[in-house]
């Protein structure tokens, strides 16, 4: 079992307790660099559920993402990113951003802020 970065856990816990989605973060996980905004788990689940519910083929899965009726654990185990992109070459995938759930134990390095490319 990997030791999670205590500072990263504290940041995730603060996002959960403040119900804020304004903290941008970039993480390195096996095979990818992902950048986006941290979101509280309940908000992330709600947004994923909305997207699935809007799809005729995926609607049955929406119920799996219903926000839990209990508070999340005080020590988060996952990061929930929205408007997130996997950085690949000189662009991010998907272009519009997506919803990612990342195990904190899988994060090998991270930085505060949203990395993006510019033509400057």
MDTraj code that builds the backbone (N, CA, C; nanometers):
import mdtraj as md
import numpy as np

residues = "UNK UNK UNK UNK UNK UNK UNK UNK UNK UNK UNK UNK UNK UNK UNK UNK UNK UNK UNK UNK UNK UNK UNK UNK UNK UNK UNK UNK UNK UNK UNK UNK UNK UNK UNK UNK UNK UNK UNK UNK UNK UNK UNK UNK UNK UNK UNK UNK UNK UNK UNK UNK UNK UNK UNK UNK UNK UNK UNK UNK UNK UNK UNK UNK UNK UNK UNK UNK UNK UNK UNK UNK UNK UNK UNK UNK UNK UNK UNK UNK UNK UNK UNK UNK UNK UNK UNK UNK UNK UNK UNK UNK UNK UNK UNK UNK UNK UNK UNK UNK UNK UNK UNK UNK UNK UNK UNK UNK UNK UNK UNK UNK UNK UNK UNK UNK UNK UNK UNK UNK".split()
xyz = np.array([
    [0.0849, -0.1185, 0.0000],
    [0.0000, 0.0000, 0.0000],
    [0.0889, 0.1241, 0.0000],
    [0.0545, 0.2157, -0.0851],
    [0.1325, 0.3375, -0.1007],
    [0.0967, 0.4400, 0.0072],
    [0.1955, 0.5190, 0.0476],
    [0.1687, 0.6286, 0.1399],
    [0.1217, 0.7496, 0.0607],
    [0.0071, 0.8020, 0.0949],
    [-0.0454, 0.9188, 0.0258],
    [0.0215, 1.0449, 0.0773],
    [0.0392, 1.1404, -0.0090],
    [0.0954, 1.2705, 0.0248],
    [-0.0028, 1.3414, 0.1188],
    [0.0391, 1.3677, 0.2406],
    [-0.0505, 1.4265, 0.3415],
    [-0.0993, 1.5659, 0.3020],
    [-0.0168, 1.6432, 0.2336],
    [-0.0592, 1.7765, 0.1898],
    [-0.1688, 1.7646, 0.0846],
    [-0.1533, 1.6713, -0.0083],
    [-0.2560, 1.6500, -0.1104],
    [-0.3862, 1.6014, -0.0469],
    [-0.3765, 1.5134, 0.0503],
    [-0.4958, 1.4666, 0.1232],
    [-0.5630, 1.5845, 0.1927],
    [-0.4840, 1.6729, 0.2546],
    [-0.5395, 1.7897, 0.3247],
    [-0.6093, 1.8841, 0.2264],
    [-0.5522, 1.9022, 0.1079],
    [-0.6162, 1.9872, 0.0068],
    [-0.7496, 1.9270, -0.0349],
    [-0.7499, 1.7963, -0.0610],
    [-0.8742, 1.7290, -0.0998],
    [-0.9788, 1.7384, 0.0104],
    [-0.9363, 1.7241, 0.1357],
    [-1.0294, 1.7344, 0.2489],
    [-1.0863, 1.8754, 0.2603],
    [-1.0043, 1.9758, 0.2343],
    [-1.0523, 2.1136, 0.2404],
    [-1.1557, 2.1401, 0.1307],
    [-1.1309, 2.0886, 0.0112],
    [-1.2282, 2.1037, -0.0981],
    [-1.3602, 2.0392, -0.0576],
    [-1.3524, 1.9214, 0.0048],
    [-1.4746, 1.8533, 0.0508],
    [-1.5469, 1.9345, 0.1574],
    [-1.4744, 1.9857, 0.2553],
    [-1.5386, 2.0547, 0.3668],
    [-1.5902, 2.1928, 0.3293],
    [-1.5227, 2.2600, 0.2370],
    [-1.5653, 2.3932, 0.1955],
    [-1.6629, 2.3882, 0.0782],
    [-1.6796, 2.2705, 0.0211],
    [-1.7653, 2.2529, -0.0959],
    [-1.7271, 2.3506, -0.2067],
    [-1.5966, 2.3626, -0.2282],
    [-1.5423, 2.4541, -0.3280],
    [-1.4984, 2.3770, -0.4511],
    [-1.5126, 2.4395, -0.5675],
    [-1.4632, 2.3786, -0.6905],
    [-1.3743, 2.4768, -0.7661],
    [-1.3016, 2.5588, -0.6928],
    [-1.2165, 2.6601, -0.7545],
    [-1.0680, 2.6267, -0.7488],
    [-1.0276, 2.5182, -0.6832],
    [-0.8869, 2.4826, -0.6696],
    [-0.8409, 2.4035, -0.7917],
    [-0.7538, 2.4639, -0.8710],
    [-0.6983, 2.3950, -0.9868],
    [-0.5778, 2.3130, -0.9444],
    [-0.5632, 2.1969, -1.0062],
    [-0.4562, 2.1052, -0.9696],
    [-0.4122, 2.0281, -1.0933],
    [-0.2828, 2.0009, -1.1013],
    [-0.2283, 1.9162, -1.2066],
    [-0.1574, 1.8008, -1.1383],
    [-0.1889, 1.6783, -1.1811],
    [-0.1309, 1.5593, -1.1194],
    [-0.0628, 1.4726, -1.2235],
    [0.0375, 1.3996, -1.1771],
    [0.1037, 1.3004, -1.2603],
    [0.0656, 1.1644, -1.2026],
    [0.0068, 1.0817, -1.2872],
    [-0.0311, 0.9456, -1.2499],
    [0.0325, 0.8525, -1.3528],
    [0.0378, 0.7230, -1.3260],
    [0.0996, 0.6339, -1.4236],
    [0.0401, 0.6518, -1.5640],
    [0.1234, 0.6938, -1.6566],
    [0.0821, 0.7064, -1.7960],
    [0.0166, 0.8368, -1.8354],
    [-0.0008, 0.9319, -1.7421],
    [-0.0734, 1.0532, -1.7802],
    [-0.0411, 1.1707, -1.6887],
    [-0.0558, 1.2899, -1.7465],
    [-0.0570, 1.4147, -1.6711],
    [-0.1976, 1.4699, -1.6893],
    [-0.2655, 1.4946, -1.5781],
    [-0.4050, 1.5393, -1.5828],
    [-0.4147, 1.6721, -1.5096],
    [-0.4837, 1.7678, -1.5718],
    [-0.5001, 1.8992, -1.5125],
    [-0.6484, 1.9342, -1.5097],
    [-0.6928, 1.9989, -1.4042],
    [-0.8331, 2.0365, -1.3934],
    [-0.8610, 2.1010, -1.2591],
    [-0.9889, 2.1111, -1.2263],
    [-1.0309, 2.1698, -1.0986],
    [-1.0846, 2.0631, -1.0062],
    [-1.0402, 2.0705, -0.8814],
    [-1.0927, 1.9780, -0.7814],
    [-1.2380, 2.0121, -0.7516],
    [-1.3162, 1.9095, -0.7314],
    [-1.4571, 1.9276, -0.6958],
    [-1.4891, 1.8375, -0.5781],
    [-1.5835, 1.8778, -0.4931],
    [-1.6293, 1.7869, -0.3881],
    [-1.6905, 1.6620, -0.4530],
    [-1.6758, 1.5498, -0.3866],
    [-1.7248, 1.4240, -0.4424],
    [-1.8733, 1.4311, -0.4786],
    [-1.9567, 1.4885, -0.3923],
    [-2.1009, 1.4938, -0.4186],
    [-2.1309, 1.5735, -0.5455],
    [-2.0626, 1.6848, -0.5656],
    [-2.0822, 1.7651, -0.6858],
    [-2.0362, 1.6891, -0.8095],
    [-1.9218, 1.6229, -0.7996],
    [-1.8686, 1.5444, -0.9107],
    [-1.9673, 1.4340, -0.9490],
    [-2.0181, 1.3613, -0.8474],
    [-2.1148, 1.2544, -0.8740],
    [-2.2411, 1.3094, -0.9404],
    [-2.2873, 1.4231, -0.8922],
    [-2.4073, 1.4854, -0.9476],
    [-2.3884, 1.5196, -1.0957],
    [-2.2748, 1.5770, -1.1294],
    [-2.2486, 1.6163, -1.2685],
    [-2.2371, 1.4948, -1.3599],
    [-2.1681, 1.3900, -1.3124],
    [-2.1569, 1.2682, -1.3930],
    [-2.2950, 1.2075, -1.4129],
    [-2.3751, 1.2047, -1.3082],
    [-2.5109, 1.1512, -1.3178],
    [-2.5940, 1.2284, -1.4202],
    [-2.5804, 1.3619, -1.4211],
    [-2.6550, 1.4443, -1.5184],
    [-2.6173, 1.4097, -1.6623],
    [-2.4879, 1.3921, -1.6863],
    [-2.4411, 1.3588, -1.8212],
    [-2.4948, 1.2220, -1.8632],
    [-2.4873, 1.1247, -1.7738],
    [-2.5364, 0.9908, -1.8060],
    [-2.6878, 0.9913, -1.8265],
    [-2.7577, 1.0649, -1.7432],
    [-2.9039, 1.0701, -1.7529],
    [-2.9492, 1.1307, -1.8851],
    [-2.8700, 1.2204, -1.9410],
    [-2.9052, 1.2848, -2.0678],
    [-2.8860, 1.1930, -2.1878],
    [-2.8173, 1.0821, -2.1699],
    [-2.7925, 0.9879, -2.2786],
    [-2.8941, 0.8747, -2.2747],
    [-2.9606, 0.8518, -2.3855],
    [-3.0607, 0.7448, -2.3924],
    [-2.9977, 0.6088, -2.3622],
    [-2.8767, 0.5862, -2.4095],
    [-2.8114, 0.4562, -2.3923],
    [-2.7466, 0.4402, -2.2540],
    [-2.7063, 0.5494, -2.1924],
    [-2.6348, 0.5416, -2.0656],
    [-2.7203, 0.5774, -1.9448],
    [-2.8438, 0.6170, -1.9672],
    [-2.9334, 0.6596, -1.8592],
    [-2.9411, 0.5602, -1.7431],
    [-2.9441, 0.4277, -1.7682],
    [-2.9526, 0.3343, -1.6546],
    [-2.8349, 0.3445, -1.5566],
    [-2.7195, 0.3928, -1.6033],
    [-2.6030, 0.4036, -1.5161],
    [-2.6074, 0.5268, -1.4260],
    [-2.6928, 0.6217, -1.4560],
    [-2.6981, 0.7474, -1.3806],
    [-2.7236, 0.7236, -1.2321],
    [-2.8057, 0.6262, -1.1998],
    [-2.8392, 0.5991, -1.0588],
    [-2.7166, 0.5560, -0.9780],
    [-2.6188, 0.4950, -1.0426],
    [-2.4969, 0.4531, -0.9725],
    [-2.4175, 0.5726, -0.9203],
    [-2.4387, 0.6893, -0.9805],
    [-2.3639, 0.8088, -0.9442],
    [-2.4437, 0.9048, -0.8573],
    [-2.5535, 0.8577, -0.8000],
    [-2.6314, 0.9420, -0.7093],
    [-2.5437, 0.9764, -0.5891],
    [-2.5387, 1.1043, -0.5517],
    [-2.4547, 1.1421, -0.4364],
    [-2.4960, 1.0651, -0.3115],
    [-2.3972, 1.0233, -0.2319],
    [-2.4298, 0.9482, -0.1098],
    [-2.5057, 1.0350, -0.0106],
    [-2.5871, 0.9710, 0.0704],
    [-2.6656, 1.0453, 0.1692],
    [-2.5849, 1.0759, 0.2944],
    [-2.4660, 1.0197, 0.3056],
    [-2.3803, 1.0450, 0.4212],
    [-2.2617, 1.1297, 0.3786],
    [-2.1994, 1.1959, 0.4749],
    [-2.0816, 1.2783, 0.4473],
    [-1.9661, 1.1904, 0.4011],
    [-1.8825, 1.2423, 0.3121],
    [-1.7656, 1.1651, 0.2697],
    [-1.6685, 1.1489, 0.3866],
    [-1.5802, 1.0506, 0.3775],
    [-1.4856, 1.0298, 0.4877],
    [-1.3977, 1.1523, 0.5102],
    [-1.3534, 1.1723, 0.6337],
    [-1.2698, 1.2885, 0.6674],
    [-1.1361, 1.2824, 0.5947],
    [-1.0901, 1.1641, 0.5626],
    [-0.9635, 1.1457, 0.4918],
    [-0.9941, 1.0958, 0.3501],
    [-0.9975, 1.1872, 0.2534],
    [-1.0301, 1.1469, 0.1161],
    [-0.9294, 1.0471, 0.0599],
    [-0.9783, 0.9583, -0.0240],
    [-0.8929, 0.8602, -0.0911],
    [-0.8807, 0.8882, -0.2402],
    [-0.9687, 0.9764, -0.2897],
    [-0.9698, 1.0074, -0.4325],
    [-0.9804, 1.1576, -0.4557],
    [-0.9262, 1.1990, -0.5689],
    [-0.9453, 1.3361, -0.6174],
    [-1.0559, 1.3307, -0.7209],
    [-1.1427, 1.4302, -0.7203],
    [-1.2504, 1.4390, -0.8183],
    [-1.2282, 1.5669, -0.8980],
    [-1.1921, 1.5506, -1.0242],
    [-1.1608, 1.6653, -1.1092],
    [-1.2712, 1.6867, -1.2112],
    [-1.3046, 1.8122, -1.2337],
    [-1.3948, 1.8467, -1.3433],
    [-1.3219, 1.9476, -1.4311],
    [-1.3727, 1.9661, -1.5519],
    [-1.3044, 2.0484, -1.6515],
    [-1.1602, 2.0008, -1.6676],
    [-1.1416, 1.8710, -1.6564],
    [-1.0079, 1.8113, -1.6564],
    [-0.9680, 1.7638, -1.7951],
    [-0.8368, 1.7695, -1.8188],
    [-0.7822, 1.7260, -1.9464],
    [-0.6588, 1.6410, -1.9224],
    [-0.6438, 1.5384, -2.0032],
    [-0.5195, 1.4626, -2.0067],
    [-0.4297, 1.5376, -2.1033],
    [-0.3126, 1.5799, -2.0562],
    [-0.2207, 1.6550, -2.1406],
    [-0.1432, 1.5584, -2.2282],
    [-0.1524, 1.5801, -2.3589],
    [-0.0878, 1.4920, -2.4557],
    [-0.0272, 1.5780, -2.5654],
    [0.1039, 1.5752, -2.5781],
    [0.1678, 1.6585, -2.6798],
    [0.1386, 1.8045, -2.6528],
    [0.0869, 1.8735, -2.7541],
    [0.0589, 2.0165, -2.7368],
    [-0.0901, 2.0457, -2.7231],
    [-0.1679, 1.9481, -2.6767],
    [-0.3102, 1.9725, -2.6535],
    [-0.3613, 1.8845, -2.5396],
    [-0.4823, 1.9154, -2.4924],
    [-0.5447, 1.8393, -2.3854],
    [-0.6640, 1.7607, -2.4369],
    [-0.6860, 1.6437, -2.3801],
    [-0.7977, 1.5567, -2.4185],
    [-0.8910, 1.5390, -2.2996],
    [-1.0194, 1.5461, -2.3125],
    [-1.0900, 1.6011, -2.4272],
    [-1.0754, 1.7534, -2.4312],
    [-1.0977, 1.8095, -2.5463],
    [-1.0783, 1.9529, -2.5664],
    [-1.1622, 2.0364, -2.4697],
    [-1.2837, 1.9917, -2.4429],
    [-1.3740, 2.0664, -2.3555],
    [-1.3558, 2.0320, -2.2083],
    [-1.2748, 1.9336, -2.1783],
    [-1.2557, 1.8913, -2.0397],
    [-1.3525, 1.7808, -2.0030],
    [-1.3152, 1.7023, -1.9053],
    [-1.3981, 1.5898, -1.8649],
    [-1.4018, 1.5755, -1.7141],
    [-1.4573, 1.4659, -1.6693],
    [-1.4725, 1.4359, -1.5276],
    [-1.3835, 1.3163, -1.4959],
    [-1.2870, 1.3353, -1.4059],
    [-1.1945, 1.2279, -1.3708],
    [-1.1947, 1.2039, -1.2206],
    [-1.1886, 1.0769, -1.1848],
    [-1.1735, 1.0344, -1.0444],
    [-1.0381, 0.9648, -1.0370],
    [-0.9511, 1.0151, -0.9502],
    [-0.8139, 0.9669, -0.9446],
    [-0.7814, 0.9246, -0.8016],
    [-0.7277, 0.8067, -0.7853],
    [-0.6847, 0.7611, -0.6541],
    [-0.5653, 0.8454, -0.6088],
    [-0.5744, 0.9015, -0.4907],
    [-0.4645, 0.9824, -0.4378],
    [-0.3374, 0.8974, -0.4276],
    [-0.3522, 0.7701, -0.3974],
    [-0.2364, 0.6815, -0.3856],
    [-0.1622, 0.6661, -0.5178],
    [-0.2284, 0.6924, -0.6301],
    [-0.1654, 0.6794, -0.7622],
    [-0.0923, 0.8052, -0.8068],
    [-0.1076, 0.9137, -0.7334],
    [-0.0449, 1.0398, -0.7733],
    [0.1022, 1.0370, -0.7326],
    [0.1911, 1.0500, -0.8334],
    [0.3347, 1.0481, -0.8031],
    [0.3895, 1.1890, -0.7820],
    [0.3280, 1.2881, -0.8447],
    [0.3651, 1.4276, -0.8228],
    [0.2479, 1.5160, -0.8633],
    [0.2521, 1.6402, -0.8152],
    [0.1414, 1.7307, -0.8431],
    [0.1871, 1.8737, -0.8248],
    [0.1062, 1.9655, -0.8787],
    [0.1300, 2.1068, -0.8590],
    [-0.0032, 2.1785, -0.8555],
    [-0.0081, 2.2861, -0.7820],
    [-0.1282, 2.3700, -0.7793],
    [-0.1326, 2.4460, -0.9106],
    [-0.2484, 2.4521, -0.9697],
    [-0.2661, 2.5271, -1.0931],
    [-0.3063, 2.4371, -1.2075],
    [-0.3640, 2.4994, -1.3069],
    [-0.4150, 2.4328, -1.4252],
    [-0.3146, 2.4571, -1.5381],
    [-0.2489, 2.3538, -1.5835],
    [-0.1544, 2.3703, -1.6933],
    [-0.2306, 2.3801, -1.8242],
    [-0.1888, 2.4714, -1.9072],
    [-0.2499, 2.4842, -2.0396],
    [-0.1434, 2.5302, -2.1363],
    [-0.1723, 2.5160, -2.2621],
    [-0.0781, 2.5543, -2.3660],
    [-0.1183, 2.6885, -2.4245],
    [-0.0218, 2.7613, -2.4732],
    [-0.0520, 2.8875, -2.5404],
    [0.0399, 2.8994, -2.6613],
    [0.0033, 2.9857, -2.7521],
    [0.0824, 3.0076, -2.8732],
    [0.1890, 3.1132, -2.8541],
    [0.2049, 3.1646, -2.7314],
    [0.2996, 3.2720, -2.7042],
    [0.4413, 3.2205, -2.7040],
])
top = md.Topology()
chain = top.add_chain()
for i, resn in enumerate(residues, 1):
    res = top.add_residue(resn, chain, resSeq=i)
    for name in ("N", "CA", "C"):
        top.add_atom(name, md.element.get_by_symbol(name[0]), res)
traj = md.Trajectory(xyz[None], top)
